[in-house]
Amino acid sequence: MITQFTQRMVWLILALALVITGCQRRYEEDVLAYGPDVNSISVTNDYAPRTIGAAGGYQAWIDTIKLDLDGVVTFYRPDGSFYLTEQYYEIYPWSNAIRVSAQEPRGEFVWQLSAEGFRILQAGRAGMYEPEYEMQSVLRAVLDMTTAPVRLLGSAGLVKGPEPVKVEGLWHHSIERAGSEVEPRLPNAVFYQDVDSGLVDMIWFADLAGQKFLAVRGYDYSQAGEQQVLVPAKIEIFKTDAKGLLQRRLVKIDFK
């Protein structure tokens, strides 16, 4: 009896090991950490050099393959209550990808947004997450906000407005991205570059088909990563109307 029990335990341990190994391999399937082909970078606009220079410089961003950020995240509900959690962010500027994980009471959640689209790599025990809004939109907002200098390097599909516009009392250059012309997975967006600092501190997203409009704002830029590039220390995501006017705060992220 002892031998049979021992054998069963061995098989159970082996089976569990295989399951764990399979889960680990899921995260290794997508190779996201790669840098740019520096010879292919061609800047043909006047706003990208200012943004990338203000956020740490070309070489610092070229050498930044991945950013690891821990954040305290607040999700705001329509009834005035909120949900507080901690999330770990893996941001890949040159892969245009982001992976976010959180350890919740219902288990571990892992989401990924990359060139392959949005994927739920792990969904805890319930398969649903607390916020009522799509995590895909949150991930896109955080990714574009933290990697705006890289996003503006390409000139295709980007159009700078003829005159500065005032946003929240400050003058900005507006740089529009028409997602349908560049990449179907990228939403239409307008990057707002502060005239004085050169930093992109706000992006407005317009899902015209679904009539969904979001704005993301970045504050208190600070050094991050081994190369010490500048990224927002705080990010807020808002629901807006079709004209871009802020309506309700949805998410706040304070990076540690």
Buried (B, 14 or more C-beta within 10 A) or exposed (E): EEEEEEEEEEEEEEEEEEEEEEEEEEBEEBEBEEBBEEEEEEBEBEBBBBBBEBBBBBEBBBBBBBBEBEBBBBBBEEEEEEBEBEBBBBBBBBBBBBBBBBEBEBEBBBBBBBEEEBBBBBBBEEEEBBBEBEBBBBBBBBBBBBBBBBBBBBBEBBBBEEEBEEBEEBBBBBBBBEBEEBEEBBBBBBBBBBBEBBBBBBBBBBEEEEEBBBBBBBEEBEEBBEBEBBBBBBBBBBBBEEEBEBEEBBBBBBBE
